[in-house]
Amino acid sequence: MRSIATAIASSVAILTSPWQGQAQEVVGLWDVTWAQAVRYDGDEMEIQRWGDATLELHGNGDEVTGTWTTSIVETVRWSLSGTWTGDLLTLTATERDSDNPELAVVEEMRWRARLTPEGLVGDMTMVLRGRARDLRWRPWNARKPDS
């Protein structure tokens, strides 16, 4: 009986350990490069300017919270919440620390990324007020400052 319990416990540890290790790698401070200014010609995206941001992530189980800080019109910090499921990070932000009317057009920001050996690689979109159309995703990537 003891060997069955030991085998089950070992199997659970083996199944959960890789996820826990990856989750720990996602938590922390990240230096981000993102397609800040883009122009679309039909379905084709032309990146006009890359922007910098910092991403700070905290984890609790599969829940992720944090902040995204960048300069668009001014330096602004967005509060994030999301999940880490398997190898996919998804984040959403609706709250920011700015009342600037130029930023009010952005109703929500969404990110999705995968953890790679190089860091986080994914895409993000801005949901704009009053614009009911397909979301257009733009690339972003992040690296921890010490890597």
GULUM-159926 format. One record per residue (C-alpha): x, y, z. Coordinates in steps of 0.001 Angstrom, whole numbers, padded with zeros to 6 digits, always signed. Each point is the difference from the previous one (the first is absolute). Example, Ala and Ser with C-alpha at 12.3 -4.5 7.8 and 13.67 -1.06 7.14 Angstrom:
BEGIN
+012300-004500+007800
+001370+003440-000660
***
This chain:
BEGIN
+000000+000000+000000
+002799+002361+000868
+001672-000520-003391
-003241+000955-001815
-000308+003194+002060
+003673+000785-000659
-000457-000613-003736
-003065+002286-000117
+001803+002737+001931
+003016-000277-002313
-002225+000183-003086
-001737+003121+001314
+003365+001611+000762
+001271-000817-003492
-003139+001397-001638
-000063+003224+002006
+003704+000820+000266
+000543+001254-003589
-003007+002330+000255
+001146+001376+003342
+003498+000561-001357
-001318+001893-003016
-002399+002057+002115
+002917+001107+002137
+001833+001041-003159
-002942+002201-001079
-000201+001830+003346
+002233+003040+000290
+001088+003109-001847
+000264-000015-003813
+001416+002469-002541
-002451+000162-002902
+000234+001012-003641
-003366+000429-001715
-001401+001259-003289
-001208+003333+001364
-000912+001742-003265
-001362-002022-002886
-001719+000701-003294
-002283-002431-001752
-000515-000487-003713
-002777-002548-000116
+001268-002953+001998
+003642+001055-000317
+001561+001696+003025
+002906+002409-000322
+001802+000675+003270
+000846+003693+000056
+001527+000189+003470
+001079-002437+002679
-000605+001042+003589
+001466-001024+003320
-001925-001048+003083
+000512-001785+003275
-002144-002899+001068
-000122-001090+003616
-001802-003278+000706
-001104-001681+003218
-001485-003480+000173
-002406-001860+002251
-000710-003456-001394
-001107+000489-003595
-001058+003612+000664
+002362+002767-001073
-000136+003681+000943
+002344+002862-000623
+000680+003244-001806
+000945+001098-003515
+001783+003358-000046
+000700+001807-003260
+000008+003400-001636
-002679+000559-002610
-001083+003617+000417
+001546+000074+003465
+001376-002612+002366
-002957-002108+001050
-000343-003121+002149
-002710-002546-000778
-001187-002482+002671
-000059-003544-001370
-001736-003221+000835
+000076-003290-001824
+000924-003653+000026
+002911-002310-000621
-001457-003175-001534
+002370-002634-001288
+002532+002122-001861
-002371+002870-000921
-000039+003291+001868
-003097+002150-000536
-000386+003451+001532
-002636+002729-000092
+000104+003595+001205
-002843+002482+000306
+001340+002227+002802
+002778+002547-000470
+001514+002713+002156
-000724+002838-002446
-003032+002184-000692
+001523+001340-003226
-002853+000303-002540
+002287-001191-002805
+000351-003333+001809
-003737-000266+000709
-000516-001391-003504
+001676-003228+001166
-002701-001949+001803
+002015-003137+000626
+003359-001569-000778
+000529-003737-000475
+003179-002044-000161
+000786-003619-000693
+003429-001610-000008
+001951-003197+000310
+003132-000505+002045
+002964-000883-002218
+003705-000376+000791
+000397+003615-001208
-002791+001340+002266
-003655+000830-000561
-001103+000201-003632
-003529+000911-000972
-002429+002540-001279
-002251+002656+001459
-002938+002125-001046
-001738+003159+001092
-003787+000035+000124
-001034+003521-000995
-003220+001667+001142
-002676+000281-002669
+001815-002148-002519
-001799-003277-000535
+002373-001899-002268
+002273-002978+000062
+002856+000300+002437
+003361+000518-001635
+002823-001659+001891
+003514+001473+000002
+003234-001711+001087
+001832+000410+003301
+002801-001786+001790
+001560+000254+003431
+003204-000970+001713
+000934+000070+003666
+002486+002835+000654
+002722-002372+001165
-000123-002193-003123
***
